[in-house]
Amino acid sequence: MTLEEAIKARHSVRAYKAQPLAEEIVKVLEKEIEEQNCQGHLHIQLIKNEPKAFQGKLAKYGKFSNVTNYLVMAGQKAEDLDERIGYYGEHLVLLAQTLGLNTCWVGLSYSKIPGTYVLEEGEVIKAYIAIGYGETQGVGHKIKTVGKASNASDITPSWFRKGVEAALLAPTAVNQQKFFFEYSSTKDNKPAQVIAKRSFSLIGYTQLDLGIAKYHFEVGAGKDNFEWA
């Protein structure tokens, strides 16, 4: 499965089978986590065979069941931390999909279990990602049109529309999709620029959501076709 195929196949899954992660898959995940931590200056950690984080009242409210494996999404406090968490975390989500796993971003419906993770001075946890073998493959949700999420038109390149279409399949908090992509042409044969914006939400998480959507956009559009403005 390619990343493009993973974007279309991925849906948030909250119920999992009582099946430990295969050893070879754990090795692939841990290697990729190490690389993403380095690139994104993060401290993402894979927690295995630990059921307590998703057994409390919050987890029941979020309708999670049998979650025993998850990613702790952490990093040093910074203005752009949420966006980096979303961007590099979504890379791992799509990788997991290509490996036959299911996932779900979790902003509130989990408990922080002491001793299961490590935080260095100045680090904070921004989210968890449930990961494992889903009871189902999840279901899709209603999404915005390309026109409501971008300035795509008959004169914008086809790769831009493909990027927006991929971004619209990205998971966001309660499916709010508070992002907008703007194509901006350039002169002197320089790469086209794309502006990614987020709008206000009472729910929050828009910066994290934007990071997730930007990663999807890059996969759909092709990173070589543009530069982020």
Secondary structure as UniProt FT lines:
FT   HELIX           3..9
FT   STRAND          15..16
FT   HELIX           23..40
FT   STRAND          45..47
FT   HELIX           52..54
FT   HELIX           57..61
FT   TURN            62..63
FT   STRAND          70..76
FT   TURN            79..80
FT   HELIX           81..98
FT   TURN            99..100
FT   STRAND          102..106
FT   TURN            114..115
FT   TURN            121..122
FT   STRAND          123..132
FT   HELIX           146..149
FT   TURN            154..155
FT   HELIX           158..167
FT   TURN            168..169
FT   HELIX           173..175
FT   STRAND          179..184
FT   TURN            188..189
FT   STRAND          192..198
FT   HELIX           206..221
FT   HELIX           223..225
FT   STRAND          226..228
//
